[in-house]
Amino acid sequence: MPNLTDFIAGLPKAELHVHHVGSASPRIVAELAARHQGATPVPADPELLADYFVFTDFAHFIEVYLSVVDLIRDPEDIWTLTYEIARELAGQNVRYAELTLTPYSSVVRGIPAEAYCDAVEDARRRAEADHGVQLRWCFDIPGEAGVPSADVTLDVALTQRPEGLVSFGLGGPEIGVPRPQFAPHFAQARAAGLHSVPHAGESTGPETIWDALNHLGAERIGHGIAAAQDPRLMEHLRETGTVLEVCPTSNVRTRSVPSLADHPLAALVAAGVPVTINSDDPPMFSTTLNAEYAIAAELLGLDERGVADLAVAAVDASFLDAAGKAALRAEIADYTATAAAPLG
């Protein structure tokens, strides 16, 4: 029988809340920084990136994040980043991931939307063939760029409509970015068959989550940890089965919660709120999906079978097709039956 860390490492998993640029490994960031040296504040030394990725608050995180975005300057950069993310996910036994992409950030820097989508799609197909990991896309609005960025994001989603695109999101800062202003964009995206998965309730209170539900038709909520402050909201999430995509280390690193000991994950689970465990921007936060599962296991007091239940919850909450869900659930069950301690 493996220990819990080994069990998690071998467990087949789905990742539902992980950002494209935010998943750039130190090696890839350093290579891009060296390639574009002189035009970026990002260190070209992987060892210096650890200090660069220490954030004073959420606003500072956004500033650093956007400096890395600025390293992605052509379709080759996009392809390399996408493929390398898939390789890293596969190395953690992630079988399926919904990667949050922000096409606006590349389009506004001069990369044509068609070239952007061609690059991510080609990388997606190559990664599945080479590494056995399925990638799907959430195109998200960078909230700090306002309604014009929402217009561009929606246009790219609806005119390009890459095969891997399954959902429409909203990221960036929550403070000073009202959710209702994007209601028309989400309505059009949902009418076109895309799922609604906005961020809400990470660095702001429960009202942002209510806005995401009432104005954006949210089917899942990115983060959503502020729901723990509102019993009525937790009851609503439980009754409707609306899933929170929880990213514990991210919440600490962006100072949205003071420490892991103060994280509301256990309170949310105790209230019956459906949750999944995710990594958000893993290299920037010095974490991995495997590490986040270990943290969740500690916060929730889970054994191997409890951790496997978290993996199943992510599959159930995903936008994978029915056959794919059934296959991944079966793989998790087979692994658990073989690797986990027997009951009793």
HURA-V148114 format. One record per backbone hydrogen bond with DSSP energy under -1.0 kcal/mol. CO is the residue of the C=O (numbers start at 0). NH is the residue of the N-H. E is the energy in kcal/mol with one decimal. If there is no record, write none. Layout:
co & nh & e
CO & NH & E
CO & NH & E
This chain:
co & nh & e
2 & 6 & -2.7
3 & 7 & -2.7
4 & 8 & -2.1
5 & 9 & -1.8
6 & 10 & -1.0
12 & 94 & -3.0
12 & 95 & -1.2
14 & 97 & -2.6
16 & 279 & -2.4
17 & 99 & -2.9
19 & 22 & -1.3
20 & 23 & -1.9
24 & 28 & -3.0
25 & 29 & -2.7
26 & 30 & -2.1
27 & 31 & -2.5
28 & 32 & -2.8
29 & 33 & -2.5
30 & 34 & -2.2
31 & 35 & -2.0
33 & 36 & -1.2
35 & 38 & -1.8
44 & 47 & -1.2
44 & 48 & -1.0
47 & 51 & -1.8
48 & 52 & -2.2
50 & 53 & -1.3
56 & 60 & -2.0
57 & 61 & -2.3
58 & 62 & -2.0
59 & 63 & -2.5
60 & 64 & -3.1
61 & 65 & -2.6
62 & 66 & -1.3
63 & 67 & -1.5
64 & 68 & -2.4
65 & 69 & -1.7
67 & 70 & -2.0
68 & 71 & -1.9
70 & 72 & -1.2
73 & 77 & -1.8
74 & 78 & -2.7
75 & 79 & -2.6
76 & 80 & -2.5
77 & 81 & -2.5
78 & 82 & -2.7
79 & 83 & -2.5
80 & 84 & -2.0
81 & 85 & -1.9
82 & 86 & -2.1
83 & 87 & -2.1
84 & 88 & -2.6
85 & 89 & -2.6
86 & 90 & -1.7
88 & 91 & -1.5
88 & 93 & -2.2
89 & 92 & -2.0
92 & 12 & -2.2
94 & 133 & -2.8
95 & 14 & -2.2
96 & 135 & -2.5
98 & 137 & -2.3
99 & 19 & -2.6
100 & 139 & -3.1
101 & 104 & -1.1
102 & 106 & -2.9
103 & 107 & -2.9
105 & 110 & -2.2
106 & 109 & -1.7
111 & 115 & -2.4
112 & 116 & -2.5
113 & 117 & -2.5
114 & 118 & -2.1
115 & 119 & -2.1
116 & 120 & -2.2
117 & 121 & -2.3
118 & 122 & -2.2
119 & 123 & -2.2
120 & 124 & -2.4
121 & 125 & -2.4
122 & 126 & -2.6
123 & 127 & -2.1
124 & 128 & -2.0
125 & 129 & -2.6
126 & 130 & -3.1
127 & 131 & -1.4
133 & 96 & -2.5
135 & 98 & -2.9
136 & 165 & -2.8
136 & 166 & -1.5
137 & 100 & -3.0
138 & 168 & -2.6
140 & 142 & -1.2
140 & 170 & -2.9
141 & 144 & -2.5
142 & 145 & -1.7
145 & 149 & -1.2
146 & 150 & -2.4
147 & 151 & -1.9
148 & 152 & -2.6
149 & 153 & -2.5
150 & 154 & -2.1
151 & 155 & -2.7
152 & 156 & -2.4
153 & 157 & -2.7
154 & 158 & -2.7
155 & 159 & -2.0
161 & 164 & -1.8
163 & 136 & -3.0
165 & 194 & -2.2
166 & 138 & -2.0
167 & 196 & -2.7
168 & 140 & -2.3
169 & 198 & -2.7
170 & 142 & -1.8
173 & 176 & -1.9
178 & 181 & -2.0
179 & 182 & -1.9
181 & 185 & -2.1
182 & 186 & -2.4
183 & 187 & -2.0
184 & 188 & -2.4
185 & 189 & -2.8
186 & 190 & -2.1
187 & 191 & -1.3
188 & 193 & -2.4
189 & 192 & -1.7
194 & 167 & -3.2
195 & 218 & -3.0
195 & 219 & -1.3
197 & 221 & -2.7
199 & 223 & -1.8
200 & 225 & -2.5
204 & 207 & -1.4
205 & 209 & -2.3
206 & 210 & -2.4
207 & 211 & -2.0
208 & 212 & -2.3
209 & 213 & -3.2
210 & 214 & -2.8
211 & 217 & -1.9
220 & 244 & -3.0
221 & 199 & -2.2
221 & 223 & -1.2
223 & 226 & -1.9
224 & 227 & -1.7
225 & 228 & -2.1
226 & 229 & -2.1
229 & 233 & -2.4
230 & 234 & -2.3
231 & 235 & -2.0
232 & 236 & -2.8
233 & 237 & -2.4
234 & 238 & -2.7
235 & 239 & -2.4
236 & 240 & -1.2
236 & 241 & -1.3
242 & 220 & -2.7
243 & 245 & -1.1
243 & 275 & -2.2
244 & 222 & -1.9
245 & 277 & -2.4
246 & 250 & -2.0
247 & 251 & -1.4
248 & 252 & -2.9
249 & 253 & -2.3
250 & 255 & -2.0
250 & 256 & -1.8
251 & 254 & -1.5
259 & 262 & -1.5
263 & 267 & -2.4
264 & 268 & -2.5
265 & 269 & -2.5
266 & 270 & -1.3
267 & 272 & -2.3
268 & 271 & -1.7
273 & 243 & -2.4
275 & 245 & -2.2
278 & 280 & -1.2
279 & 18 & -3.1
280 & 284 & -1.5
281 & 286 & -2.6
282 & 285 & -1.1
287 & 291 & -1.9
288 & 292 & -2.1
289 & 293 & -1.8
290 & 294 & -2.2
291 & 295 & -2.6
292 & 296 & -2.4
293 & 297 & -1.8
294 & 298 & -2.7
295 & 299 & -2.3
296 & 300 & -1.0
296 & 301 & -2.3
302 & 306 & -2.3
303 & 307 & -2.5
304 & 308 & -1.8
305 & 309 & -1.3
306 & 310 & -1.7
307 & 311 & -2.2
308 & 312 & -2.4
309 & 313 & -1.8
310 & 314 & -1.7
311 & 315 & -2.8
312 & 316 & -2.0
320 & 324 & -2.6
321 & 325 & -2.5
322 & 326 & -2.2
323 & 327 & -2.2
324 & 328 & -2.9
325 & 329 & -2.2
326 & 330 & -1.9
327 & 331 & -2.4
328 & 332 & -2.5
329 & 333 & -2.6
330 & 334 & -2.4
331 & 335 & -2.7
332 & 336 & -2.5
333 & 337 & -1.6
334 & 338 & -3.1
335 & 339 & -2.5
